[in-house]
Each structure stands twice: as C-alpha cells, then as structure tokens.
Amino acid sequence: MTPLHLGQASSLPASPEEAVLDYVPNPRSGTRYLVRFAVPEFTSLCPVTGQPDFAHLVIDYVPAATIVESKSLKLFLGAFRNHAAFHEDCTVGIGERLTAEMQPHWLRIGGYWYPRGGIPIDVFWQSGPPPADVWVPDQGVASYRGRG
C-alpha cells in the first residue's frame, strides 16, 4: 500500500466521491487502541438553498489491519465544501465509507452542526457497540448553547 497523497502535491478533489482515501498498515496491529480525528471547521452546502453549512466532526476508530492516512482524510473531508447534502447524509456517509474501506474494529462519528434555520442538528453514527477493552472518551463537544 503506497499512499497516493503522502509526500506529494495534492489538489482538493472535486467531490467526496472522487476523493481517494489512503490506508497504510497499522503500525501497532497487535494492540487495541483508539484514534481520534477532530475536524472543527467542516463545511458542506445545503442541498436546498446552496448556503454553506458548518460542523465540528469527531471521528473515533479502533484500527484493525490498516489506519487511514491523515492527509488523504483531510482532502476527502475538504471535498465536501462544494458538496450539497443534508447533515445526516454527510455525517453517516463519512462514517460508512471509512468503515467499508478501512474495516476497523469499530468506528463512530459525531457531527455537531451549527444552526440552520435556528435549529442546531447533531448527527451520530457508529459501526456497532463500543469495544469494552478500549478507552473511549467522551467526544468533548458541548451541545450548542448560542450566545449564552
């Protein structure tokens, strides 16, 4: 598995579907541990109005044979900035794609979306029950409270 993006000049993909995620061998495959990616400035477009939507994503996973290479993940997530989809579709779709391709022991994603139309929408997805033998901390993102 030679990463396509690591150490190379890479352009932002035109869409999430065109993005190529790179996976590399898990350097600690004999150890169960949790990996967290925090993405505090995720953006996509509202499929109805075309206006930008903003979210704080938190992706936690327990790797199996491979880990996702972070530059390719950044490019994949960046491709959503011109992608029109509802919050639920973006959040769950990211989790499902990572799970299908990487096949971790476990993965969860929390999408903490900023208000649209005055209502914040939080979306959560996980591949199954959390593993009992791995420390899984709280995602640490407070519920939206507006100005107060």
MDTraj code that builds the backbone (N, CA, C; nanometers):
import mdtraj as md
import numpy as np

residues = "MET THR PRO LEU HIS LEU GLY GLN ALA SER SER LEU PRO ALA SER PRO GLU GLU ALA VAL LEU ASP TYR VAL PRO ASN PRO ARG SER GLY THR ARG TYR LEU VAL ARG PHE ALA VAL PRO GLU PHE THR SER LEU CYS PRO VAL THR GLY GLN PRO ASP PHE ALA HIS LEU VAL ILE ASP TYR VAL PRO ALA ALA THR ILE VAL GLU SER LYS SER LEU LYS LEU PHE LEU GLY ALA PHE ARG ASN HIS ALA ALA PHE HIS GLU ASP CYS THR VAL GLY ILE GLY GLU ARG LEU THR ALA GLU MET GLN PRO HIS TRP LEU ARG ILE GLY GLY TYR TRP TYR PRO ARG GLY GLY ILE PRO ILE ASP VAL PHE TRP GLN SER GLY PRO PRO PRO ALA ASP VAL TRP VAL PRO ASP GLN GLY VAL ALA SER TYR ARG GLY ARG GLY".split()
xyz = np.array([
    [0.0835, -0.1187, 0.0000],
    [0.0000, 0.0000, 0.0000],
    [0.0877, 0.1247, 0.0000],
    [0.1016, 0.1868, -0.1129],
    [0.1762, 0.3108, -0.1232],
    [0.0765, 0.4255, -0.1228],
    [0.0851, 0.5151, -0.0252],
    [-0.0102, 0.6263, -0.0206],
    [0.0008, 0.7146, -0.1442],
    [-0.1134, 0.7522, -0.1990],
    [-0.1208, 0.8354, -0.3169],
    [-0.0831, 0.9801, -0.2855],
    [-0.1199, 1.0284, -0.1668],
    [-0.1057, 1.1699, -0.1343],
    [0.0154, 1.2033, -0.0480],
    [0.0551, 1.1132, 0.0390],
    [0.1602, 1.1415, 0.1366],
    [0.2900, 1.1791, 0.0662],
    [0.3427, 1.2969, 0.0985],
    [0.4672, 1.3436, 0.0402],
    [0.4538, 1.3969, -0.1014],
    [0.3321, 1.4082, -0.1511],
    [0.3070, 1.4545, -0.2870],
    [0.2218, 1.5812, -0.2846],
    [0.2340, 1.6637, -0.3870],
    [0.1429, 1.7768, -0.4041],
    [0.0078, 1.7186, -0.4435],
    [-0.0966, 1.7580, -0.3732],
    [-0.2298, 1.7030, -0.3983],
    [-0.3315, 1.8149, -0.4068],
    [-0.4214, 1.8037, -0.5017],
    [-0.5297, 1.9004, -0.5167],
    [-0.6531, 1.8511, -0.4428],
    [-0.7368, 1.9465, -0.4053],
    [-0.8630, 1.9123, -0.3416],
    [-0.9519, 1.8421, -0.4443],
    [-1.0042, 1.7253, -0.4125],
    [-1.0919, 1.6556, -0.5078],
    [-1.2174, 1.7386, -0.5365],
    [-1.2735, 1.7193, -0.6546],
    [-1.3931, 1.7933, -0.6946],
    [-1.5160, 1.7514, -0.6160],
    [-1.5166, 1.6295, -0.5637],
    [-1.6309, 1.5793, -0.4868],
    [-1.5829, 1.4697, -0.3916],
    [-1.6613, 1.4408, -0.2887],
    [-1.6233, 1.3304, -0.1992],
    [-1.6133, 1.1966, -0.2726],
    [-1.6967, 1.1766, -0.3736],
    [-1.6946, 1.0513, -0.4492],
    [-1.5636, 1.0349, -0.5261],
    [-1.5049, 1.1455, -0.5707],
    [-1.3797, 1.1398, -0.6462],
    [-1.2574, 1.1298, -0.5552],
    [-1.2754, 1.1577, -0.4270],
    [-1.1631, 1.1549, -0.3328],
    [-1.1134, 1.0121, -0.3129],
    [-0.9817, 0.9979, -0.3078],
    [-0.9197, 0.8679, -0.2816],
    [-0.8627, 0.8713, -0.1407],
    [-0.9112, 0.7813, -0.0580],
    [-0.8590, 0.7693, 0.0786],
    [-0.7456, 0.6673, 0.0782],
    [-0.6346, 0.7039, 0.1408],
    [-0.5199, 0.6145, 0.1513],
    [-0.5221, 0.5446, 0.2866],
    [-0.4874, 0.4185, 0.2854],
    [-0.4772, 0.3399, 0.4077],
    [-0.3381, 0.2787, 0.4125],
    [-0.2795, 0.2783, 0.5293],
    [-0.1460, 0.2215, 0.5473],
    [-0.1528, 0.1145, 0.6553],
    [-0.0571, 0.0238, 0.6588],
    [-0.0604, -0.0804, 0.7616],
    [-0.0593, -0.0214, 0.9026],
    [-0.1375, -0.0804, 0.9886],
    [-0.1424, -0.0400, 1.1285],
    [-0.0074, -0.0732, 1.1933],
    [0.0657, 0.0285, 1.2415],
    [0.1977, 0.0010, 1.2995],
    [0.1911, -0.0708, 1.4347],
    [0.0732, -0.0764, 1.4954],
    [0.0534, -0.1451, 1.6242],
    [-0.0630, -0.2427, 1.6134],
    [-0.0607, -0.3254, 1.5108],
    [-0.1738, -0.4138, 1.4834],
    [-0.2019, -0.5145, 1.5953],
    [-0.1052, -0.5406, 1.6804],
    [-0.1273, -0.6329, 1.7914],
    [-0.1836, -0.5661, 1.9157],
    [-0.2077, -0.4371, 1.9092],
    [-0.2571, -0.3603, 2.0237],
    [-0.3890, -0.2946, 1.9879],
    [-0.4857, -0.3010, 2.0789],
    [-0.6140, -0.2334, 2.0574],
    [-0.6031, -0.0933, 2.1161],
    [-0.6310, 0.0065, 2.0340],
    [-0.6236, 0.1459, 2.0770],
    [-0.7224, 0.2278, 1.9948],
    [-0.7489, 0.3483, 2.0392],
    [-0.8435, 0.4367, 1.9729],
    [-0.7704, 0.5517, 1.9051],
    [-0.8136, 0.5864, 1.7852],
    [-0.7625, 0.7015, 1.7110],
    [-0.8765, 0.8018, 1.7004],
    [-0.8460, 0.9300, 1.7223],
    [-0.9471, 1.0358, 1.7114],
    [-0.9012, 1.1425, 1.6139],
    [-0.9910, 1.1804, 1.5244],
    [-0.9731, 1.2964, 1.4379],
    [-1.0789, 1.3983, 1.4762],
    [-1.0369, 1.5190, 1.5098],
    [-1.1291, 1.6286, 1.5374],
    [-1.1221, 1.7248, 1.4193],
    [-1.2368, 1.7578, 1.3655],
    [-1.2455, 1.8424, 1.2465],
    [-1.3377, 1.9600, 1.2808],
    [-1.2828, 2.0656, 1.3422],
    [-1.3688, 2.1727, 1.3923],
    [-1.4209, 2.2690, 1.2862],
    [-1.3738, 2.2587, 1.1614],
    [-1.4150, 2.3539, 1.0581],
    [-1.4660, 2.2829, 0.9325],
    [-1.5442, 2.1784, 0.9491],
    [-1.6005, 2.1051, 0.8363],
    [-1.7093, 2.1895, 0.7706],
    [-1.7130, 2.1893, 0.6366],
    [-1.8178, 2.2621, 0.5649],
    [-1.8741, 2.1777, 0.4515],
    [-2.0010, 2.2000, 0.4252],
    [-2.0695, 2.1431, 0.3094],
    [-2.1731, 2.2466, 0.2664],
    [-2.2562, 2.2102, 0.1702],
    [-2.3588, 2.3023, 0.1224],
    [-2.4970, 2.2464, 0.1490],
    [-2.5901, 2.3341, 0.1822],
    [-2.7301, 2.2946, 0.1962],
    [-2.7815, 2.2545, 0.0585],
    [-2.8437, 2.1361, 0.0453],
    [-2.8914, 2.0924, -0.0856],
    [-3.0136, 2.1699, -0.1350],
    [-3.0770, 2.2467, -0.0480],
    [-3.1955, 2.3227, -0.0868],
    [-3.1594, 2.4663, -0.1231],
    [-3.0810, 2.5326, -0.0356],
    [-3.0512, 2.6750, -0.0561],
    [-2.9152, 2.7003, -0.1188],
    [-2.8247, 2.6025, -0.1110],
    [-2.6882, 2.6224, -0.1608],
    [-2.6006, 2.7004, -0.0639],
    [-2.6540, 2.7367, 0.0512],
    [-2.5783, 2.8105, 0.1513],
    [-2.4828, 2.7160, 0.2249],
    [-2.3720, 2.7688, 0.2766],
    [-2.2778, 2.6816, 0.3477],
    [-2.3315, 2.6363, 0.4835],
    [-2.2985, 2.5130, 0.5170],
    [-2.3281, 2.4561, 0.6484],
    [-2.1952, 2.4260, 0.7153],
    [-2.1902, 2.4416, 0.8461],
    [-2.0666, 2.4246, 0.9217],
    [-2.0875, 2.3232, 1.0334],
    [-1.9850, 2.2423, 1.0570],
    [-1.9937, 2.1416, 1.1626],
    [-1.8583, 2.1199, 1.2271],
    [-1.8635, 2.0658, 1.3460],
    [-1.7457, 2.0141, 1.4166],
    [-1.7643, 1.8630, 1.4148],
    [-1.6790, 1.7928, 1.3403],
    [-1.6854, 1.6467, 1.3352],
    [-1.5832, 1.5870, 1.4299],
    [-1.6193, 1.4762, 1.4913],
    [-1.5249, 1.3977, 1.5708],
    [-1.5382, 1.2530, 1.5237],
    [-1.4268, 1.1991, 1.4744],
    [-1.4227, 1.0616, 1.4241],
    [-1.3319, 0.9811, 1.5155],
    [-1.3864, 0.8771, 1.5760],
    [-1.3111, 0.7859, 1.6622],
    [-1.3128, 0.6481, 1.5973],
    [-1.1978, 0.5798, 1.5965],
    [-1.1995, 0.4427, 1.5476],
    [-1.0914, 0.3594, 1.6153],
    [-1.1168, 0.2292, 1.6201],
    [-1.0217, 0.1307, 1.6707],
    [-0.9708, 0.0553, 1.5476],
    [-0.8450, 0.0816, 1.5076],
    [-0.7952, 0.0213, 1.3839],
    [-0.7787, -0.1298, 1.3924],
    [-0.7918, -0.1926, 1.2773],
    [-0.7619, -0.3350, 1.2629],
    [-0.6302, -0.3443, 1.1849],
    [-0.6339, -0.3900, 1.0609],
    [-0.5109, -0.4096, 0.9829],
    [-0.4537, -0.2792, 0.9278],
    [-0.5395, -0.1774, 0.9075],
    [-0.4929, -0.0525, 0.8476],
    [-0.5383, 0.0681, 0.9284],
    [-0.4728, 0.1818, 0.9009],
    [-0.5143, 0.3110, 0.9532],
    [-0.5327, 0.4035, 0.8327],
    [-0.6190, 0.5044, 0.8473],
    [-0.6382, 0.5992, 0.7380],
    [-0.5268, 0.7034, 0.7448],
    [-0.4699, 0.7360, 0.6294],
    [-0.3636, 0.8356, 0.6223],
    [-0.4287, 0.9731, 0.6336],
    [-0.3794, 1.0574, 0.7241],
    [-0.4489, 1.1807, 0.7606],
    [-0.4571, 1.2839, 0.6479],
    [-0.3567, 1.2927, 0.5607],
    [-0.3650, 1.3900, 0.4512],
    [-0.4777, 1.3523, 0.3555],
    [-0.4904, 1.2253, 0.3242],
    [-0.5982, 1.1838, 0.2344],
    [-0.7344, 1.2060, 0.2999],
    [-0.7427, 1.1867, 0.4307],
    [-0.8674, 1.2139, 0.5029],
    [-0.9001, 1.3627, 0.4958],
    [-0.7997, 1.4477, 0.5137],
    [-0.8201, 1.5924, 0.5062],
    [-0.8717, 1.6323, 0.3684],
    [-0.8141, 1.5766, 0.2623],
    [-0.8590, 1.6077, 0.1266],
    [-1.0007, 1.5571, 0.1014],
    [-1.0319, 1.4370, 0.1499],
    [-1.1674, 1.3814, 0.1386],
    [-1.2681, 1.4726, 0.2074],
    [-1.2388, 1.5115, 0.3308],
    [-1.3321, 1.5972, 0.4052],
    [-1.3425, 1.7355, 0.3419],
    [-1.2320, 1.7875, 0.2890],
    [-1.2344, 1.9171, 0.2218],
    [-1.3197, 1.9167, 0.0967],
    [-1.3329, 1.8003, 0.0333],
    [-1.4133, 1.7903, -0.0887],
    [-1.5619, 1.8147, -0.0627],
    [-1.6026, 1.8111, 0.0621],
    [-1.7429, 1.8364, 0.0954],
    [-1.7783, 1.9847, 0.0864],
    [-1.6799, 2.0736, 0.0786],
    [-1.7112, 2.2171, 0.0822],
    [-1.7980, 2.2612, -0.0347],
    [-1.7960, 2.1886, -0.1463],
    [-1.8825, 2.2195, -0.2604],
    [-1.9849, 2.1091, -0.2851],
    [-2.0075, 2.0263, -0.1846],
    [-2.0972, 1.9112, -0.1952],
    [-2.2289, 1.9456, -0.1261],
    [-2.3376, 1.9314, -0.1989],
    [-2.4696, 1.9622, -0.1433],
    [-2.5330, 1.8355, -0.0868],
    [-2.5514, 1.8331, 0.0452],
    [-2.6131, 1.7181, 0.1111],
    [-2.6629, 1.7603, 0.2491],
    [-2.7636, 1.6911, 0.2969],
    [-2.8139, 1.7161, 0.4314],
    [-2.7115, 1.6704, 0.5345],
    [-2.7215, 1.7249, 0.6549],
    [-2.6284, 1.6926, 0.7637],
    [-2.6204, 1.5423, 0.7874],
    [-2.7362, 1.4778, 0.7884],
    [-2.7412, 1.3344, 0.8146],
    [-2.6640, 1.2563, 0.7082],
    [-2.6798, 1.2957, 0.5820],
    [-2.6130, 1.2267, 0.4720],
    [-2.4616, 1.2436, 0.4803],
    [-2.4161, 1.3652, 0.5077],
    [-2.2715, 1.3891, 0.5195],
    [-2.2125, 1.3063, 0.6335],
    [-2.2697, 1.3184, 0.7515],
    [-2.2140, 1.2545, 0.8710],
    [-2.2126, 1.1028, 0.8576],
    [-2.3281, 1.0447, 0.8283],
    [-2.3377, 0.8990, 0.8184],
    [-2.2573, 0.8471, 0.6993],
    [-2.2595, 0.9201, 0.5883],
    [-2.1836, 0.8775, 0.4705],
    [-2.0341, 0.8707, 0.4954],
    [-1.9800, 0.9660, 0.5691],
    [-1.8373, 0.9638, 0.6032],
    [-1.8065, 0.8403, 0.6881],
    [-1.8880, 0.8167, 0.7899],
    [-1.8663, 0.7002, 0.8753],
    [-1.8763, 0.5693, 0.7994],
    [-1.9763, 0.5581, 0.7139],
    [-1.9946, 0.4342, 0.6382],
    [-1.8811, 0.4111, 0.5390],
    [-1.8356, 0.5164, 0.4735],
    [-1.7260, 0.4981, 0.3761],
    [-1.5972, 0.4554, 0.4455],
    [-1.5626, 0.5234, 0.5540],
    [-1.4411, 0.4858, 0.6274],
    [-1.4495, 0.3419, 0.6770],
    [-1.5652, 0.3038, 0.7275],
    [-1.5828, 0.1678, 0.7798],
    [-1.5742, 0.0644, 0.6677],
    [-1.6386, 0.0917, 0.5552],
    [-1.6376, -0.0038, 0.4440],
    [-1.4982, -0.0233, 0.3871],
    [-1.4228, 0.0861, 0.3763],
    [-1.2904, 0.0761, 0.3133],
    [-1.1809, 0.0314, 0.4101],
    [-1.1823, 0.0847, 0.5306],
    [-1.0740, 0.0574, 0.6259],
    [-1.1000, -0.0697, 0.7065],
    [-1.2263, -0.1024, 0.7291],
    [-1.2681, -0.2174, 0.8079],
    [-1.2047, -0.2178, 0.9476],
    [-1.2255, -0.1080, 1.0227],
    [-1.1726, -0.1040, 1.1593],
    [-1.2526, -0.1983, 1.2498],
    [-1.1986, -0.2223, 1.3687],
    [-1.2750, -0.2999, 1.4668],
    [-1.4026, -0.2253, 1.5038],
    [-1.3950, -0.0918, 1.5080],
    [-1.5087, -0.0088, 1.5477],
    [-1.4844, 0.1339, 1.5027],
    [-1.5914, 0.2040, 1.4655],
    [-1.5813, 0.3438, 1.4277],
    [-1.7085, 0.4157, 1.4700],
    [-1.6915, 0.5395, 1.5153],
    [-1.8078, 0.6253, 1.5403],
    [-1.7743, 0.7648, 1.4908],
    [-1.8782, 0.8373, 1.4522],
    [-1.8623, 0.9755, 1.4108],
    [-1.9723, 1.0578, 1.4751],
    [-1.9334, 1.1732, 1.5266],
    [-2.0287, 1.2701, 1.5780],
    [-2.0213, 1.3939, 1.4913],
    [-2.1349, 1.4349, 1.4373],
    [-2.1425, 1.5580, 1.3587],
    [-2.2191, 1.6617, 1.4387],
    [-2.1490, 1.7611, 1.4869],
    [-2.2083, 1.8670, 1.5691],
    [-2.2260, 1.9885, 1.4782],
    [-2.3432, 2.0004, 1.4196],
    [-2.3715, 2.1005, 1.3172],
    [-2.4203, 2.2297, 1.3807],
    [-2.3742, 2.3409, 1.3262],
    [-2.4180, 2.4717, 1.3740],
    [-2.5579, 2.5000, 1.3201],
    [-2.6327, 2.5882, 1.3853],
    [-2.7737, 2.6071, 1.3496],
    [-2.7974, 2.6449, 1.2042],
    [-2.9007, 2.5850, 1.1505],
    [-2.9567, 2.6225, 1.0207],
    [-3.1043, 2.6471, 1.0476],
    [-3.1517, 2.7655, 1.0153],
    [-3.2921, 2.7966, 1.0438],
    [-3.3202, 2.8018, 1.1922],
    [-3.2158, 2.8305, 1.2722],
    [-3.2333, 2.8422, 1.4166],
    [-3.2267, 2.7114, 1.4925],
    [-3.2031, 2.5988, 1.4233],
    [-3.2013, 2.4689, 1.4912],
    [-3.0672, 2.4004, 1.4663],
    [-2.9874, 2.3801, 1.5729],
    [-2.8662, 2.3003, 1.5537],
    [-2.9045, 2.1526, 1.5383],
    [-2.8324, 2.0826, 1.4537],
    [-2.8602, 1.9410, 1.4297],
    [-2.7328, 1.8632, 1.4607],
    [-2.7414, 1.7688, 1.5520],
    [-2.6287, 1.6810, 1.5832],
    [-2.6614, 1.5421, 1.5296],
    [-2.5658, 1.4808, 1.4612],
    [-2.5863, 1.3503, 1.3994],
    [-2.4772, 1.2563, 1.4491],
    [-2.5172, 1.1357, 1.4922],
    [-2.4230, 1.0380, 1.5463],
    [-2.4424, 0.9036, 1.4772],
    [-2.3313, 0.8370, 1.4455],
    [-2.3357, 0.7043, 1.3836],
    [-2.2180, 0.6238, 1.4354],
    [-2.2405, 0.4947, 1.4551],
    [-2.1298, 0.4054, 1.4909],
    [-2.1523, 0.2701, 1.4268],
    [-2.0427, 0.1995, 1.4058],
    [-2.0461, 0.0725, 1.3338],
    [-2.0972, -0.0446, 1.4173],
    [-2.1077, -0.0269, 1.5464],
    [-2.1537, -0.1324, 1.6359],
    [-2.1315, -0.0881, 1.7787],
    [-2.1476, -0.1786, 1.8740],
    [-2.1251, -0.1417, 2.0141],
    [-1.9796, -0.1027, 2.0384],
    [-1.9559, -0.0070, 2.1272],
    [-1.8171, 0.0300, 2.1581],
    [-1.7410, -0.0893, 2.2165],
    [-1.6142, -0.1027, 2.1832],
    [-1.5354, -0.2142, 2.2373],
    [-1.5139, -0.1971, 2.3878],
    [-1.5275, -0.3047, 2.4614],
    [-1.5147, -0.2994, 2.6075],
    [-1.3696, -0.2873, 2.6517],
    [-1.2751, -0.3268, 2.5660],
    [-1.1348, -0.3314, 2.6073],
    [-1.0531, -0.2099, 2.5609],
    [-1.1222, -0.1039, 2.5163],
    [-1.0533, 0.0161, 2.4694],
    [-1.1133, 0.1370, 2.5392],
    [-1.0271, 0.2304, 2.5808],
    [-1.0757, 0.3535, 2.6415],
    [-1.1396, 0.4391, 2.5326],
    [-1.2681, 0.4684, 2.5478],
    [-1.3416, 0.5501, 2.4524],
    [-1.3894, 0.6749, 2.5271],
    [-1.3133, 0.7844, 2.5192],
    [-1.3522, 0.9048, 2.5916],
    [-1.4719, 0.9743, 2.5265],
    [-1.5374, 1.0579, 2.6044],
    [-1.6436, 1.1427, 2.5540],
    [-1.5873, 1.2266, 2.4394],
    [-1.6703, 1.2613, 2.3436],
    [-1.6204, 1.3386, 2.2297],
    [-1.5877, 1.4830, 2.2657],
    [-1.6353, 1.5307, 2.3788],
    [-1.5921, 1.6596, 2.4295],
    [-1.6485, 1.7817, 2.3600],
    [-1.7521, 1.7649, 2.2803],
    [-1.8131, 1.8798, 2.2125],
    [-1.9418, 1.9118, 2.2847],
    [-1.9479, 2.0316, 2.3390],
    [-2.0673, 2.0717, 2.4139],
    [-2.1858, 2.0914, 2.3210],
    [-2.3049, 2.0666, 2.3705],
    [-2.4250, 2.0961, 2.2941],
    [-2.4298, 2.2445, 2.2632],
    [-2.4899, 2.2792, 2.1520],
    [-2.4962, 2.4204, 2.1120],
    [-2.5789, 2.5001, 2.2126],
    [-2.5229, 2.6150, 2.2550],
    [-2.5918, 2.6973, 2.3533],
    [-2.6107, 2.8411, 2.3034],
    [-2.5797, 2.8687, 2.1786],
    [-2.5946, 3.0046, 2.1285],
    [-2.5019, 3.0993, 2.2005],
    [-2.5487, 3.2167, 2.2300],
    [-2.4663, 3.3172, 2.2963],
    [-2.4594, 3.2976, 2.4462],
    [-2.5414, 3.2148, 2.5010],
    [-2.5457, 3.2038, 2.6466],
    [-2.5013, 3.0745, 2.6906],
])
top = md.Topology()
chain = top.add_chain()
for i, resn in enumerate(residues, 1):
    res = top.add_residue(resn, chain, resSeq=i)
    for name in ("N", "CA", "C"):
        top.add_atom(name, md.element.get_by_symbol(name[0]), res)
traj = md.Trajectory(xyz[None], top)
